[in-house]
């Protein structure tokens, strides 16, 4: 078992704030992992673009692509919360942890869409999607309290 999670599963006397802190760490870890992979991919594409190894000058249908990426990005918020609610239907620590991890992973997905927007030359949309990802991060952190309460109700 991952050592920092040992108290989460073994200590029956954890307070709400202690459980909430552990869930925040799990959420942040999954969000950061997803975002880091997207960032590394972004950097690789950026290097390829600067080195001119790949031709990024092709024309694209920017309006339809922008709308599609933005709508997909907006759709991740309700999907993430539905998935997290489904994962945490039962009381207990494992469902709460699964919900926090799922929420962090899903809410970081607009970071990937920002990468796709950048590749297509849609820099303003890319910035908007990164802003959306940051907003989702804050919304996810705020909503972890409910999962912490469920974790303690087992």
Buried (B, 14 or more C-beta within 10 A) or exposed (E): EEEEBEEBBEEEEBEEEBBBBBBBBBBBBBBBBBBEBBBEBBEEBEEEBEEEEEEEEEEEEEEEBBEEBBEBBBEBBEEBBEBBBEBBEEEBBBBBBBBBBBBBBBBBBBBBBBBBBBBBBBEEBBEBBBEBBEEBBEBBBEBBBBBBBBBBEE
